[in-house]
């Protein structure tokens, strides 16, 4: 995976992706048992760094040539892989995390508080552990800061796996050299995830084609069976987003390839116009029309007047909205309800307790307001109906006579007006209701605060 200072996802390689891809290829092994076309020793190399480094250096020139052929772009200089362990990538990832502007630990605490309030993060789960343990999920990495290519010894123990991962990482290296991989940034999580999906999707799409042409499906499938995805203990929603960046990103890239009759649209996306939202990745025609998220105003007047302070703000995005709804509804229903997404904004407010000190699930200490705009009023209504299931089935909420929901540690209320919907979490029922109902009306009218 491409590695840079944009966040932990930049250093992960999707072992879940490998398992999914290998399982799919295994079906073809019944009729396709051709051996790898690269001359390489058979068998398991174990986790011996010397043997892996030697084979990686031997394979790289030919793998790079094939990647060039499939991608239609040539290297100026082909990097050779360096074999490391997961601990090395953990240290590298933490160093990149600490280089972020401002206070990265405080910013991560804000993200964590939002996830706790929404029910995405369970007791005992934390995002800092996800950052610090990111190397445990890695099989290989391309570091855009240092232009270094890494293979992880424990995850690349057979020639098939080494070649498979080299195809992915060399695609990153080639595109970084030619276009400069787009910086996901850290100001907006949804936009960052969309850009990651472009980068990982391109490498995944090419890696899949490489496997079809040059690798034995049987050998790859057998190698994958030996791997442990290693996701135990990591937040499920974060792992799901990571997997989507590979698989959903690959679907996006394949669609652009078909529509453009080649790599032209993808080259332009990498060099000039990466997707602006996960909605554009999920619905490539939105990307082609350059339909960007609309701005949404959150009316937090009741909080400001009561002495609360804004602690954080950002965008949930269509993908994460579907993840929320899926806590209380079957995935297809959740995705359909989220598909009319046109834009959103969330604001996290604190008064006496900052996010870094809030007690799980943080609803007694903080207030969270999320405003969505939808394609039309019918889409907003469909979303609202699914939100009720999320609050009741997903969060265990009990609906009151006033239409709000009593939750563990606080309250939630939903307001809908026209094409706008506002969901508010607050310690008290009256405050949550005021934020939701008034906020939805103002968001729909576009009058702002």
C-alpha positions as CSV (number, residue, x, y, z in Angstrom):
1,X,0.0,0.0,0.0
2,X,1.1,3.5,-0.6
3,X,2.6,5.1,2.5
4,X,2.7,8.8,3.4
5,X,1.9,11.2,6.1
6,X,-1.8,11.2,5.4
7,X,-2.8,8.7,8.0
8,X,-2.6,5.1,9.1
9,X,-4.5,3.8,6.0
10,X,-1.5,4.9,3.9
11,X,0.7,2.1,5.3
12,X,-1.8,-0.8,5.3
13,X,-2.0,-3.5,2.8
14,X,-5.3,-5.3,2.6
15,X,-4.8,-8.9,3.6
16,X,-8.6,-9.2,3.5
17,X,-8.3,-8.1,-0.1
18,X,-5.7,-10.9,-0.8
19,X,-8.0,-13.5,0.7
20,X,-11.0,-12.3,-1.3
21,X,-9.0,-12.1,-4.5
22,X,-7.3,-15.5,-4.0
23,X,-10.7,-17.1,-3.2
24,X,-12.1,-15.7,-6.5
25,X,-9.0,-16.9,-8.4
26,X,-9.2,-20.3,-6.8
27,X,-12.5,-20.9,-8.6
28,X,-10.6,-20.5,-11.9
29,X,-7.9,-23.0,-10.8
30,X,-10.1,-25.9,-11.8
31,X,-9.6,-25.0,-15.4
32,X,-6.4,-23.0,-15.1
33,X,-3.5,-24.6,-13.5
34,X,-0.7,-22.8,-15.4
35,X,2.5,-22.2,-13.5
36,X,3.8,-18.7,-12.8
37,X,5.5,-17.2,-15.9
38,X,8.3,-15.7,-13.8
39,X,11.0,-18.1,-13.1
40,X,11.0,-18.5,-9.3
41,X,11.6,-21.2,-6.7
42,X,8.6,-23.1,-5.5
43,X,7.7,-23.7,-1.9
44,X,7.5,-21.7,1.3
45,X,10.4,-19.5,2.1
46,X,9.3,-19.1,5.7
47,X,9.9,-15.6,7.2
48,X,13.6,-15.6,6.4
49,X,14.4,-12.0,5.4
50,X,17.5,-12.9,3.5
51,X,15.7,-15.4,1.2
52,X,12.8,-13.0,0.7
53,X,15.1,-10.1,-0.1
54,X,17.0,-12.2,-2.6
55,X,13.9,-13.4,-4.3
56,X,12.3,-10.0,-4.2
57,X,15.4,-8.4,-5.9
58,X,15.4,-11.2,-8.5
59,X,11.7,-10.8,-9.3
60,X,11.4,-7.0,-9.3
61,X,12.8,-6.1,-12.7
62,X,10.5,-8.5,-14.5
63,X,7.5,-7.7,-12.4
64,X,8.2,-4.0,-13.1
65,X,8.4,-4.6,-16.8
66,X,5.0,-6.4,-16.8
67,X,3.5,-3.6,-14.7
68,X,4.7,-1.0,-17.2
69,X,3.2,-3.1,-20.0
70,X,-0.2,-3.4,-18.3
71,X,-0.2,0.2,-17.1
72,X,1.1,1.8,-20.3
73,X,3.6,3.9,-18.4
74,X,7.4,3.4,-18.0
75,X,9.7,3.7,-15.0
76,X,12.6,6.1,-14.9
77,X,14.0,4.1,-12.1
78,X,12.8,0.8,-10.7
79,X,13.0,0.6,-6.9
80,X,14.2,-2.6,-5.2
81,X,12.3,-3.9,-2.2
82,X,13.6,-3.8,1.4
83,X,12.4,-6.6,3.7
84,X,11.1,-5.4,7.1
85,X,8.9,-6.7,9.9
86,X,5.5,-5.4,11.1
87,X,7.2,-3.6,14.0
88,X,9.2,-1.5,11.6
89,X,6.1,-0.4,9.8
90,X,4.4,0.3,13.1
91,X,7.2,2.7,14.0
92,X,7.2,4.3,10.6
93,X,3.5,4.8,10.7
94,X,3.6,6.3,14.2
95,X,6.4,8.7,13.0
96,X,4.2,9.8,10.1
97,X,1.2,10.2,12.5
98,X,3.2,12.4,14.8
99,X,4.3,14.7,11.9
100,X,0.7,15.8,11.3
101,X,0.0,19.5,11.8
102,X,-1.4,20.6,15.2
103,X,-2.0,18.1,17.9
104,X,-2.6,14.7,16.2
105,X,-3.4,12.9,19.4
106,X,-6.1,15.5,20.2
107,X,-7.5,15.3,16.7
108,X,-7.6,11.5,16.9
109,X,-9.4,11.8,20.3
110,X,-12.1,13.9,18.6
111,X,-12.5,11.3,15.8
112,X,-12.7,8.6,18.5
113,X,-15.4,10.5,20.5
114,X,-17.5,10.9,17.3
115,X,-17.2,7.2,16.6
116,X,-18.2,6.3,20.2
117,X,-21.3,8.5,20.2
118,X,-22.4,7.0,16.9
119,X,-21.9,3.5,18.1
120,X,-19.2,2.6,15.7
121,X,-16.5,2.1,18.4
122,X,-17.1,-0.4,21.2
123,X,-15.8,-0.5,24.7
124,X,-12.2,-1.4,24.7
125,X,-11.7,-0.3,21.1
126,X,-9.7,2.8,20.2
127,X,-8.3,4.5,17.1
128,X,-4.9,5.2,18.6
129,X,-4.3,1.4,18.9
130,X,-5.3,1.1,15.3
131,X,-2.7,3.7,14.3
132,X,0.0,2.1,16.5
133,X,-0.7,-1.4,15.2
134,X,-1.2,-0.6,11.6
135,X,1.9,-2.5,10.6
136,X,0.2,-5.7,11.8
137,X,-2.1,-5.5,8.8
138,X,0.6,-4.8,6.3
139,X,2.1,-7.2,3.7
140,X,3.9,-4.6,1.7
141,X,4.2,-0.8,1.5
142,X,5.3,2.0,-0.8
143,X,6.5,5.0,1.2
144,X,5.9,8.2,-0.9
145,X,8.0,10.3,1.5
146,X,11.2,8.3,1.1
147,X,10.5,6.4,-2.2
148,X,11.1,3.1,-0.4
149,X,9.5,-0.2,-1.2
150,X,8.9,-2.6,1.6
151,X,8.0,-6.3,1.9
152,X,6.9,-7.6,5.2
153,X,8.7,-10.9,6.0
154,X,5.8,-12.6,7.9
155,X,3.3,-12.0,5.1
156,X,5.4,-12.7,2.0
157,X,6.6,-16.2,2.5
158,X,6.0,-17.7,-1.0
159,X,7.1,-16.6,-4.5
160,X,3.4,-16.2,-5.5
161,X,2.7,-13.8,-2.7
162,X,5.9,-11.8,-3.3
163,X,5.1,-11.4,-6.9
164,X,1.5,-10.6,-6.2
165,X,2.4,-7.8,-3.7
166,X,5.2,-6.5,-5.8
167,X,2.7,-5.9,-8.7
168,X,0.6,-3.8,-6.3
169,X,3.4,-1.8,-4.8
170,X,5.3,-1.2,-8.0
171,X,2.1,0.2,-9.5
172,X,2.1,2.7,-6.6
173,X,5.8,3.5,-7.3
174,X,5.2,3.9,-11.0
175,X,2.2,6.2,-10.5
176,X,4.0,8.2,-7.8
177,X,6.9,8.8,-10.1
178,X,4.7,9.8,-13.1
179,X,1.8,11.6,-11.5
180,X,2.6,12.2,-7.9
181,X,0.1,10.3,-5.7
182,X,-2.6,12.6,-4.4
183,X,-2.2,13.5,-0.8
184,X,-5.4,12.3,1.0
185,X,-5.0,15.2,3.5
186,X,-6.2,15.2,7.0
187,X,-8.9,18.0,7.0
188,X,-11.8,15.8,5.8
189,X,-12.0,12.1,6.4
190,X,-14.5,11.4,3.6
191,X,-12.4,13.2,1.0
192,X,-9.3,11.5,2.3
193,X,-10.9,8.1,2.0
194,X,-12.1,8.8,-1.5
195,X,-8.5,9.7,-2.6
196,X,-7.2,6.6,-0.9
197,X,-9.7,4.6,-2.8
198,X,-8.4,6.0,-6.1
199,X,-4.8,5.2,-5.2
200,X,-5.4,1.8,-3.8
201,X,-8.1,1.0,-6.4
202,X,-5.7,1.6,-9.3
203,X,-3.0,-0.6,-7.8
204,X,-5.6,-3.3,-6.9
205,X,-7.1,-3.3,-10.4
206,X,-3.7,-3.7,-12.0
207,X,-2.6,-6.3,-9.5
208,X,-5.8,-8.3,-10.3
209,X,-5.0,-8.2,-14.0
210,X,-1.4,-9.1,-13.3
211,X,-2.5,-12.2,-11.4
212,X,-4.9,-13.2,-14.2
213,X,-2.1,-13.0,-16.8
214,X,1.1,-14.0,-15.0
215,X,0.3,-16.0,-11.8
216,X,-1.0,-19.4,-11.1
217,X,-4.4,-19.1,-9.5
218,X,-3.9,-22.4,-7.6
219,X,-0.5,-21.3,-6.1
220,X,-1.9,-17.9,-5.1
221,X,-5.0,-19.5,-3.4
222,X,-2.9,-22.0,-1.5
223,X,-0.5,-19.2,-0.3
224,X,-3.5,-17.1,0.9
225,X,-4.8,-20.0,3.0
226,X,-1.7,-19.7,5.2
227,X,-2.3,-16.0,6.0
228,X,-4.0,-14.6,9.0
229,X,-6.0,-11.4,8.2
230,X,-4.8,-10.1,11.5
231,X,-7.8,-7.8,12.1
232,X,-8.7,-9.0,15.5
233,X,-8.8,-6.2,18.0
234,X,-9.1,-3.4,15.4
235,X,-12.3,-1.4,15.1
236,X,-14.6,-3.1,12.7
237,X,-15.8,0.0,10.9
238,X,-12.2,1.2,10.2
239,X,-11.2,-2.2,8.8
240,X,-14.3,-2.2,6.6
241,X,-13.4,1.2,5.3
242,X,-9.9,0.0,4.6
243,X,-11.2,-3.0,2.7
244,X,-13.5,-0.8,0.7
245,X,-10.7,1.5,-0.3
246,X,-9.2,-1.5,-2.1
247,X,-12.2,-3.2,-3.5
248,X,-14.5,-0.2,-3.9
249,X,-11.6,1.7,-5.3
250,X,-10.9,-1.0,-7.8
251,X,-14.5,-1.0,-9.0
252,X,-14.3,2.7,-9.5
253,X,-11.1,2.5,-11.5
254,X,-12.4,-0.4,-13.6
255,X,-15.5,1.7,-14.5
256,X,-13.4,4.7,-15.5
257,X,-11.2,2.4,-17.6
258,X,-14.2,1.1,-19.4
259,X,-15.8,4.4,-19.9
260,X,-12.6,6.1,-21.1
261,X,-11.4,3.2,-23.2
262,X,-8.1,3.1,-21.3
263,X,-6.1,4.7,-18.6
264,X,-6.7,8.4,-19.6
265,X,-9.5,9.2,-17.1
266,X,-7.5,7.5,-14.3
267,X,-4.3,9.3,-15.2
268,X,-6.2,12.6,-15.1
269,X,-7.7,11.7,-11.7
270,X,-4.3,11.0,-10.2
271,X,-2.6,14.0,-11.7
272,X,-5.4,16.7,-11.5
273,X,-8.8,15.7,-10.2
274,X,-9.0,13.0,-7.6
275,X,-12.5,12.1,-6.3
276,X,-14.0,14.7,-3.9
277,X,-16.1,12.2,-1.9
278,X,-16.8,8.6,-1.3
279,X,-20.1,9.2,-3.1
280,X,-18.1,9.9,-6.3
281,X,-16.3,6.6,-5.9
282,X,-19.5,4.7,-5.2
283,X,-21.2,6.4,-8.2
284,X,-18.6,7.1,-10.9
285,X,-21.0,9.1,-13.0
286,X,-21.1,11.7,-10.2
287,X,-17.3,11.9,-10.6
288,X,-17.5,12.3,-14.3
289,X,-20.1,15.1,-13.9
290,X,-17.9,16.6,-11.3
291,X,-20.9,16.7,-8.9
292,X,-19.3,17.8,-5.6
293,X,-20.9,17.7,-2.2
294,X,-23.1,20.6,-1.3
295,X,-22.3,22.7,1.7
296,X,-24.4,22.0,4.8
297,X,-24.9,24.4,7.7
298,X,-25.3,23.1,11.2
299,X,-27.4,25.4,13.5
300,X,-25.7,25.0,16.9
301,X,-27.2,28.1,18.4
302,X,-28.7,26.3,21.4
303,X,-25.2,24.9,22.3
304,X,-23.4,28.2,21.8
305,X,-25.9,30.1,23.9
306,X,-25.5,27.5,26.7
307,X,-21.7,28.0,26.8
308,X,-20.6,25.0,24.7
309,X,-17.6,25.2,22.5
310,X,-17.0,23.7,19.1
311,X,-14.3,21.0,19.4
312,X,-14.3,19.4,15.9
313,X,-16.1,19.3,12.6
314,X,-16.0,17.4,9.4
315,X,-17.9,15.2,6.9
316,X,-19.4,11.8,7.5
317,X,-19.8,10.9,3.8
318,X,-22.0,8.4,2.0
319,X,-19.9,5.4,2.8
320,X,-19.9,6.0,6.6
321,X,-23.5,7.0,6.5
322,X,-24.3,3.6,5.1
323,X,-22.2,2.0,7.8
324,X,-24.2,3.8,10.5
325,X,-27.5,2.7,9.0
326,X,-26.3,-0.9,8.6
327,X,-26.1,-1.1,12.4
328,X,-29.9,-1.3,12.4
329,X,-30.8,-2.5,8.9
330,X,-29.7,-5.0,6.3
331,X,-26.8,-3.8,4.3
332,X,-28.7,-3.4,1.0
333,X,-31.4,-1.3,2.7
334,X,-28.7,0.8,4.4
335,X,-26.8,1.4,1.2
336,X,-30.0,2.3,-0.7
337,X,-31.0,4.8,2.0
338,X,-27.6,6.4,1.9
339,X,-27.4,6.6,-1.9
340,X,-29.2,9.9,-2.2
341,X,-26.5,11.6,-0.2
342,X,-25.7,15.1,-1.5
343,X,-23.5,16.4,1.4
344,X,-23.2,16.6,5.1
345,X,-21.4,18.2,8.0
346,X,-21.0,17.2,11.6
347,X,-20.0,19.3,14.6
348,X,-18.7,18.0,17.9
349,X,-19.3,20.3,20.9
350,X,-17.9,20.2,24.5
351,X,-18.6,22.1,27.6
352,X,-17.0,20.7,30.8
353,X,-15.2,17.6,29.5
354,X,-13.0,17.6,26.4
355,X,-13.2,14.7,23.9
356,X,-9.9,13.3,25.0
357,X,-11.4,12.8,28.6
358,X,-14.9,11.7,27.7
359,X,-16.2,8.4,29.2
360,X,-17.5,5.8,26.7
361,X,-19.9,6.3,25.0
362,X,-19.2,10.0,25.5
363,X,-22.9,11.1,25.2
364,X,-23.0,12.4,28.8
365,X,-20.1,14.7,28.2
366,X,-20.4,15.9,24.5
367,X,-22.9,16.9,21.9
368,X,-22.8,15.8,18.3
369,X,-24.9,17.3,15.5
370,X,-24.9,15.9,11.9
371,X,-26.7,17.6,9.1
372,X,-27.4,15.9,5.8
373,X,-28.7,17.2,2.5
374,X,-30.3,14.7,0.1
375,X,-31.1,14.6,-3.6
376,X,-34.7,15.5,-2.9
377,X,-37.3,15.3,-0.1
378,X,-38.2,11.7,-0.9
379,X,-34.6,10.6,-0.3
380,X,-34.6,12.5,3.0
381,X,-37.7,10.7,4.1
382,X,-36.3,7.3,3.2
383,X,-33.2,8.1,5.1
384,X,-35.2,9.2,8.2
385,X,-37.1,5.9,8.2
386,X,-33.9,4.0,8.2
387,X,-32.4,6.2,11.0
388,X,-35.1,5.0,13.3
389,X,-33.9,1.5,12.9
390,X,-30.3,2.6,13.5
391,X,-31.2,4.3,16.8
392,X,-33.4,1.5,18.0
393,X,-31.8,-1.7,16.8
394,X,-28.2,-0.5,16.4
395,X,-28.0,1.7,19.5
396,X,-30.7,0.2,21.7
397,X,-32.6,3.4,21.9
398,X,-36.1,3.8,23.3
399,X,-38.4,6.3,21.7
400,X,-40.1,8.8,24.0
401,X,-43.5,10.4,23.7
402,X,-41.8,13.5,22.3
403,X,-40.2,11.6,19.5
404,X,-36.6,11.5,20.8
405,X,-34.7,8.4,21.7
406,X,-33.2,7.6,25.1
407,X,-29.8,6.1,24.6
408,X,-27.0,4.8,26.9
409,X,-25.7,8.0,28.4
410,X,-27.8,10.5,26.5
411,X,-30.4,11.3,23.9
412,X,-30.8,11.5,20.2
413,X,-33.3,13.3,18.1
414,X,-34.0,13.5,14.3
415,X,-35.4,16.5,12.4
416,X,-36.4,16.4,8.7
417,X,-37.5,19.3,6.5
418,X,-37.5,19.2,2.8
419,X,-34.3,17.7,1.5
420,X,-32.5,18.1,4.8
421,X,-32.1,15.9,7.8
422,X,-30.5,16.7,11.2
423,X,-29.5,14.1,13.8
424,X,-28.5,15.4,17.2
425,X,-26.9,13.6,20.2
426,X,-26.9,15.5,23.5
427,X,-27.0,14.7,27.2
428,X,-30.6,15.9,27.5
429,X,-33.8,15.2,25.5
430,X,-34.9,18.9,25.1
431,X,-31.4,20.0,23.8
432,X,-31.2,17.1,21.3
433,X,-34.7,17.9,20.0
434,X,-34.0,21.6,19.7
435,X,-30.8,21.0,17.7
436,X,-32.5,18.4,15.4
437,X,-35.7,20.1,14.5
438,X,-34.5,23.7,14.3
439,X,-31.4,22.7,12.5
440,X,-33.2,20.7,9.8
441,X,-35.5,23.6,9.0
442,X,-32.6,26.0,8.7
443,X,-30.5,23.6,6.7
444,X,-33.4,23.0,4.3
445,X,-34.0,26.7,3.8
446,X,-30.3,27.3,3.3
447,X,-30.4,30.2,5.7
448,X,-27.4,28.8,7.7
449,X,-26.9,29.9,11.3
